[in-house]
Amino acid sequence: MPNLTTQLGPLPLTTPFLAASGTFGYGSEYAPIVDLSKVGAVVTKSLSVKPREGNPTPRIWETSSGMLNAIGLENCGLESFIDHRVPDLANLPTKVLVNVVGDSIDDYAVICSALDKVEAVDGFEINISCPNVKHGCRFASDPGDCERLMKALKPTTNKLLMVKLSPNVTDIAEIARAAVEGGAQALSLINTLLGMAIDVKTRAPRIANVTGGLSGPGIRPVAVRCVWQAARACPQTPIVGIGGIRTLGDALEFFIAGACAVQIGTTNYLDPDLLNRLPGELDRWLAAEKLEALAPLVGSLKA
């Protein structure tokens, strides 16, 4: 049987398939239909220090190639998360990564420090790349700011520090290097591309926020390119690919480009059974290719 395990810094995963933040709740919501033991990790909804109400509605619009959203990082806040969400997370048969957002370095540091001793939390996805809130991409667009953030967070926790990068930048490789130099142990990419849709009859935007983050199959070629660039810039750093994965073939593109794991996001709304199928499909594909593990496939692009 091929070995499907993968390693994100200090964190071993039983499969390379993760549930992406914002599309999977806190994991337990999907437990009736997804075998969470087949999921390498669940990445929670974004978490801020104080509760957020999010953006006004409408804040989701389906496109011909995916989905625009401008949820605005709505969440319950750190205190409620610890009191009401952590007990459920402790019962999940998989790893748990908390997606962390903030308006300042101190915001990020408060959350990482508070959850460092929480056993149910295995690591953090530091979200510096949300295009739907003010200053949401500040740390993702300036390499100096990105490096300073990670240097500040490194002493706050012994858990995995993974940084989620934005495609809405001039040079994603430069940001990736800055994150790693600051102390990031893994990178996840990409977050959504900034987009918009217009009702031509009313001439009004489809989303109240005017712009939103585009996800789904339409962004996959961009995501694969970004993963390839980040992998070349940071060859020793584990990378998690995100963006429009609908099939095993889609995931294989990310592995070959340099990702050692992938996250399934928007597809969870359309085909939540995909996370159940992917480990078996990958197992059979590797066996057919006479590969004993996933590792030899990672970064095997012939270019």
C-alpha positions as CSV (number, residue, x, y, z in Angstrom):
1,M,0.0,0.0,0.0
2,P,1.5,3.4,-0.9
3,N,2.3,5.7,2.0
4,L,0.0,8.7,1.9
5,T,1.4,10.4,5.0
6,T,3.0,13.9,4.7
7,Q,4.8,16.2,7.0
8,L,4.1,19.9,7.7
9,G,7.0,21.1,9.7
10,P,6.7,19.3,13.0
11,L,3.2,18.1,12.2
12,P,2.6,14.6,10.6
13,L,-0.6,14.2,8.6
14,T,-2.1,10.8,7.8
15,T,-3.3,12.0,4.4
16,P,-2.3,15.0,2.3
17,F,-5.9,16.3,2.0
18,L,-7.0,19.1,4.3
19,A,-10.4,20.9,4.6
20,A,-9.9,24.6,3.9
21,S,-10.8,27.4,6.2
22,G,-14.1,29.1,5.7
23,T,-15.7,26.1,3.9
24,F,-15.8,23.4,6.5
25,G,-17.0,25.2,9.7
26,Y,-15.2,23.7,12.7
27,G,-15.2,20.1,11.3
28,S,-18.0,18.7,13.4
29,E,-20.6,20.1,11.0
30,Y,-19.4,17.8,8.3
31,A,-18.9,14.7,10.5
32,P,-22.2,13.1,9.4
33,I,-21.1,13.0,5.8
34,V,-17.3,13.1,5.8
35,D,-15.1,10.5,7.4
36,L,-12.8,12.9,9.2
37,S,-10.2,10.2,9.9
38,K,-9.5,10.4,6.1
39,V,-8.8,14.2,6.3
40,G,-5.2,15.1,7.1
41,A,-6.4,18.2,9.0
42,V,-9.3,20.5,9.4
43,V,-8.5,24.2,9.1
44,T,-11.1,26.2,11.1
45,K,-13.0,29.3,10.2
46,S,-10.9,32.4,10.7
47,L,-10.5,33.5,14.3
48,S,-9.9,37.1,15.5
49,V,-9.4,38.3,19.1
50,K,-12.8,40.1,19.2
51,P,-16.0,38.8,17.5
52,R,-16.6,40.0,14.0
53,E,-20.0,40.5,12.4
54,G,-18.7,40.3,8.9
55,N,-19.7,42.3,5.8
56,P,-23.3,43.2,4.9
57,T,-25.3,40.9,2.6
58,P,-25.4,39.9,-0.2
59,R,-21.9,38.5,0.2
60,I,-21.8,35.4,-2.0
61,W,-22.3,35.2,-5.7
62,E,-21.8,32.1,-7.9
63,T,-19.8,32.7,-11.1
64,S,-19.5,30.6,-14.2
65,S,-16.2,29.2,-12.9
66,G,-16.5,29.4,-9.1
67,M,-17.7,31.7,-6.4
68,L,-17.2,35.2,-5.2
69,N,-17.5,35.8,-1.5
70,A,-17.0,38.8,0.8
71,I,-18.0,37.2,4.2
72,G,-15.7,39.6,6.0
73,L,-14.1,37.1,8.5
74,E,-17.3,36.8,10.6
75,N,-16.5,34.8,13.7
76,C,-17.2,34.3,17.4
77,G,-13.9,35.7,18.8
78,L,-11.2,34.1,20.9
79,E,-13.0,33.9,24.2
80,S,-16.1,32.2,22.8
81,F,-13.9,29.9,20.6
82,I,-12.1,28.6,23.7
83,D,-15.4,28.2,25.7
84,H,-17.6,26.7,23.0
85,R,-15.6,25.4,20.0
86,V,-12.5,23.8,21.6
87,P,-14.4,21.0,23.3
88,D,-15.8,19.9,19.9
89,L,-12.4,20.2,18.2
90,A,-10.9,17.9,20.9
91,N,-13.2,15.1,19.7
92,L,-12.2,15.3,16.0
93,P,-10.3,12.2,14.7
94,T,-7.8,14.4,12.8
95,K,-5.4,17.3,13.2
96,V,-6.8,20.8,13.8
97,L,-5.3,24.0,12.5
98,V,-6.7,27.4,13.6
99,N,-6.9,30.1,10.9
100,V,-5.8,33.3,12.6
101,V,-6.5,36.8,11.5
102,G,-5.7,40.2,12.9
103,D,-5.4,43.9,12.3
104,S,-2.0,44.1,14.0
105,I,0.9,41.9,15.0
106,D,-0.4,42.0,18.6
107,D,-3.8,40.5,17.5
108,Y,-2.1,37.5,15.9
109,A,0.3,37.1,18.8
110,V,-2.6,37.1,21.4
111,I,-4.4,34.2,19.7
112,C,-1.3,32.1,19.1
113,S,-0.2,32.6,22.7
114,A,-3.6,31.8,24.1
115,L,-4.0,28.6,22.1
116,D,-0.5,27.4,22.4
117,K,-1.4,25.3,25.5
118,V,-4.7,24.1,24.1
119,E,-4.2,20.4,23.3
120,A,-7.0,20.3,20.7
121,V,-5.1,22.8,18.5
122,D,-2.2,21.3,16.5
123,G,-1.1,24.4,14.7
124,F,-2.0,27.7,13.1
125,E,-2.6,29.0,9.6
126,I,-1.7,32.6,9.8
127,N,-4.1,34.3,7.4
128,I,-2.4,37.4,6.0
129,S,-4.3,37.3,2.7
130,C,-8.0,38.0,3.1
131,P,-9.0,40.5,0.3
132,N,-12.4,41.2,1.8
133,V,-11.5,43.3,4.9
134,K,-9.6,46.6,5.3
135,H,-5.9,45.9,5.7
136,G,-6.5,42.2,5.1
137,C,-3.5,41.8,2.8
138,R,-1.1,44.2,4.5
139,F,1.2,41.5,5.7
140,A,0.9,39.5,2.5
141,S,1.9,42.4,0.2
142,D,5.0,43.8,2.0
143,P,7.8,41.3,2.6
144,G,9.2,43.4,5.4
145,D,5.9,43.4,7.3
146,C,5.5,39.7,6.6
147,E,8.9,38.8,8.0
148,R,8.3,41.0,11.1
149,L,5.0,39.4,11.8
150,M,6.4,35.9,11.7
151,K,9.4,36.8,13.9
152,A,7.0,38.2,16.4
153,L,4.8,35.1,16.4
154,K,7.6,32.5,16.5
155,P,8.2,32.9,20.3
156,T,4.5,32.7,21.1
157,T,4.0,29.0,20.3
158,N,5.6,25.7,19.8
159,K,2.9,24.6,17.4
160,L,3.0,24.6,13.6
161,L,3.1,28.1,12.1
162,M,1.9,28.0,8.5
163,V,1.3,31.2,6.6
164,K,-1.5,31.6,4.0
165,L,-0.3,33.7,1.1
166,S,-2.2,36.0,-1.4
167,P,-2.1,35.8,-5.2
168,N,-2.9,39.6,-5.3
169,V,0.8,40.5,-5.1
170,T,3.5,41.4,-7.6
171,D,6.0,38.6,-6.6
172,I,4.6,35.8,-4.4
173,A,8.1,34.2,-4.3
174,E,9.4,37.2,-2.5
175,I,6.7,37.1,0.1
176,A,7.2,33.3,0.5
177,R,10.9,33.8,1.3
178,A,10.1,36.6,3.7
179,A,7.6,34.4,5.6
180,V,10.1,31.6,5.9
181,E,13.0,33.9,6.9
182,G,10.7,35.2,9.7
183,G,10.0,31.7,11.0
184,A,7.2,30.1,9.0
185,Q,7.4,26.3,9.0
186,A,5.0,25.8,6.1
187,L,3.2,27.9,3.5
188,S,-0.4,27.6,2.2
189,L,-1.4,29.2,-1.0
190,I,-3.4,30.6,-2.5
191,N,-6.1,32.7,-0.9
192,T,-8.8,34.1,-3.2
193,L,-8.2,36.4,-6.1
194,L,-9.9,39.8,-5.9
195,G,-12.8,40.0,-8.2
196,M,-16.3,41.5,-8.8
197,A,-19.6,40.9,-10.5
198,I,-22.2,43.4,-11.8
199,D,-25.9,43.1,-12.3
200,V,-26.2,44.7,-15.7
201,K,-29.9,45.6,-15.3
202,T,-29.5,47.5,-12.1
203,R,-25.8,48.4,-12.7
204,A,-25.2,47.5,-9.1
205,P,-22.5,45.2,-7.8
206,R,-23.7,41.6,-7.0
207,I,-21.9,41.8,-3.6
208,A,-22.6,44.5,-1.1
209,N,-18.9,44.9,-0.5
210,V,-18.5,45.6,-4.2
211,T,-15.5,43.3,-4.6
212,G,-15.0,39.8,-3.3
213,G,-12.6,36.9,-3.3
214,L,-12.9,34.5,-6.3
215,S,-12.4,30.8,-5.5
216,G,-13.2,27.6,-7.4
217,P,-11.9,26.0,-10.6
218,G,-11.3,29.2,-12.4
219,I,-8.4,30.1,-10.2
220,R,-6.6,26.7,-10.3
221,P,-4.1,27.5,-13.0
222,V,-3.1,30.7,-11.1
223,A,-2.8,28.7,-7.8
224,V,-0.6,25.9,-9.4
225,R,1.7,28.6,-10.8
226,C,2.0,30.3,-7.4
227,V,2.8,27.0,-5.7
228,W,5.5,26.3,-8.3
229,Q,7.0,29.7,-7.7
230,A,6.9,29.4,-3.9
231,A,8.4,25.9,-4.0
232,R,11.3,27.1,-6.1
233,A,11.9,30.0,-3.8
234,C,11.6,27.9,-0.6
235,P,12.7,24.4,-1.6
236,Q,13.0,23.1,2.0
237,T,9.6,24.4,3.2
238,P,6.4,22.3,3.1
239,I,3.7,23.8,0.9
240,V,0.0,23.3,0.9
241,G,-1.7,24.0,-2.4
242,I,-5.2,25.6,-2.5
243,G,-7.4,26.6,-5.4
244,G,-10.2,25.0,-7.4
245,I,-9.5,21.3,-6.7
246,R,-12.4,19.2,-8.0
247,T,-10.7,15.9,-8.8
248,L,-7.7,13.8,-8.0
249,G,-6.1,15.1,-11.2
250,D,-6.4,18.6,-10.0
251,A,-4.6,17.7,-6.7
252,L,-1.9,15.9,-8.6
253,E,-1.0,19.1,-10.5
254,F,-0.3,20.7,-7.1
255,F,1.8,17.8,-5.9
256,I,3.9,17.8,-9.1
257,A,4.3,21.6,-8.8
258,G,5.7,21.3,-5.3
259,A,2.9,21.0,-2.8
260,C,3.1,18.1,-0.2
261,A,-0.6,18.6,0.7
262,V,-3.7,20.3,-0.6
263,Q,-6.8,21.9,0.8
264,I,-10.3,21.4,-0.5
265,G,-12.4,24.5,-0.2
266,T,-15.2,25.7,-2.5
267,T,-15.8,22.1,-3.7
268,N,-17.0,21.2,-0.2
269,Y,-20.3,23.1,-1.0
270,L,-20.8,21.2,-4.2
271,D,-19.3,17.8,-3.6
272,P,-18.6,17.2,0.1
273,D,-17.9,13.5,-0.6
274,L,-14.7,14.4,-2.5
275,L,-12.7,14.3,0.8
276,N,-14.0,10.8,1.4
277,R,-12.9,9.6,-2.1
278,L,-9.5,11.3,-2.6
279,P,-7.3,9.1,-0.3
280,G,-8.5,5.9,-2.0
281,E,-8.1,7.5,-5.5
282,L,-4.6,8.7,-4.7
283,D,-3.7,5.3,-3.2
284,R,-4.7,3.5,-6.4
285,W,-3.0,6.1,-8.7
286,L,0.3,5.8,-6.8
287,A,0.1,2.0,-7.0
288,A,-0.6,2.1,-10.7
289,E,2.4,4.4,-11.2
290,K,4.5,2.0,-9.0
291,L,5.2,4.7,-6.5
292,E,5.4,3.5,-2.9
293,A,4.7,7.0,-1.4
294,L,3.6,10.5,-2.2
295,A,7.0,12.0,-1.5
296,P,8.6,11.2,-4.9
297,L,5.8,12.9,-6.7
298,V,6.2,16.2,-4.9
299,G,8.0,18.7,-6.9
300,S,8.6,16.3,-9.8
301,L,7.7,18.8,-12.6
302,K,9.8,18.2,-15.7
303,A,10.5,21.7,-16.7
